[in-house]
Amino acid sequence: MLPNSSRPDMNSFILMAEILSEPELRRTPDNQNAIASFLVQFPSQRPEDPVNRLKVSGWNTLADQIMEQYHKGDQVVIEGRLQMSTLERNGYKEKRAELTAQRIHVLGSPSASSSSFANVPATISAKSPAFPAPNDLVKGDSEPSFDNIPF
């Protein structure tokens, strides 16, 4: 169901991540809808935790755009809805989060010779978080510093 314009969408998710796998295209059984999906990674909030991974899917026109424009290694900002899927493996039910993309914005790619985003790291890793920690945003007691924000 598409969100009604008179009510706010309560499940809105924005994520800055690195595309970890080449997008794959598939179609619904009736061949009416295209679905492109890929895996992304983004740093954990705590440096000692492993890098987070999440499956992203885009439908129809966005699926076609994903297949044409996005590749493994691209740095992107994804806007969409977060949902939980239940999978059954070896008799056990496993829940996984999945992001259904509504828009994708590219920040940079490993093949780009020059990027307009000079502060965006070439690779997102747990050791170099994409966003500064809240303490890094404050200079002194009251003046915020926005020098480390990548956009």
N, C-alpha and C positions, 0 to 999 in steps of 0.2 A: 504494500500500500504506500503510495506516495504521500509525503507530508502535506497537510492542508496549510495553505498560506496564512490562515487566520490563527494558527497555533504554532508556537515555536517547536522545532525539532529537538527533543530532549536527548537524542542519541547522536550527537555530533562529535566527531573525532578528527583531530588534526595531528599528523605524525610526520616528523622529518626522519628519513631513513635512507639506507643504501639498498639498491636492488641486488639481491643475492643470487637470483637465478633468471635465466632468459624466460620471458613470458611465454606461456603456452595457450593456444587457442583451442576451444572446444565448442560444441553446439548442444543446445537442448535436444532431447529425443525427437521432437517434432520439427527440428531444424529451423525454428523461427527466431531463436535468440543466440547471439554469440557471447561467449564468456571467455575473457582472458584472465589468467591468474599467474601470479609470481610470488616469490618469497622475498621478504625484506628483513634487514637487521638494523637494530638501533641500540645504543648503549643503555646499560642499566643505570638506575639512579645511584647505586653504590658501586664504587670502583672494584670491590672484591667479587661482585656478582658477575656471572657470565653475560655475554651479549644476548639481547632479546631477539627472537625471530617471530615473524607473523606472516600468515598467508594473506595476500591482497587479491581481490577479484574485481573486475570491471565488466559491465554488461553492454551489449549492443554497440552503439557508436563509440563509446569509450573503449570497448574491447578492441575495436579496429585501430583506434589511436594508440593504444598501448602496444599493439603488435608492430606498428610502424615507427613509433617514436622513442620507446623506452627499451633499455638493454641492461644487461648485467653490469654492475658497477656504477650506474647513474645515481646521483644524489637527488632525492625528490622530496617534496612535501605533498602528502596525500590527505585529502579531505574526504570523509565518508562516515559510514555507520559501522560501529563495532557490534559483532554478534558472536554468540557461542554456538558451536556445532558439536554434536555428540557422535562419536565414532565407536564402533564395536570392533575390538581387536582381541583375538584369542579368548573370547568369552567375557572380556572386561569392557565396560563402557568408559570411554576417554573423552573429556571435554577439551575443545580447542577454541581459541579466539580466532576470528577471521574479520578482516576489514573489507567492507564492500565500498569501493571507491566511487566517489561522485565527481571529483576533480583531481588532477595530478599536475603538479608544477615542478619542472625540472630545475635543479640548482646547478648541476654540473655533471660531467661525465668524464671517465678516464681518457676518452678519445678527444675531448675538447682541447684545442690548443690554448685558448685563453678564455677565462671565465669572467663575467662581470661581478661575480661574487668572490672577491678576493679573500674574505675571511672564512669561507666555507672550507673545511678540511677536505683533502683529497679522498680520504677514507674515514668512515666513521668507525671508531673502535671504543672499547670500554675504557681505554686509557685516555682518550681525547674526546670528551663528551661534545655532542653537537651544540648543546645549549649551555651557557655558563651556569654554575651553581648560584642559588639565590644570594649567597654571601659575596660572590664576585661582582654582583650588580651594584653594590653600594660602596660609594666613596665617602669616607667620613661617617657622619651620623644620619644625614638626611638627603644628600644629593645622589640620585641614581646615576650609574655609569652605563651607557648603552654601547660602549666601544666593542664589546665582545659578542654582541648579537649579530648573527650572520645575515640578517636581512633588514 
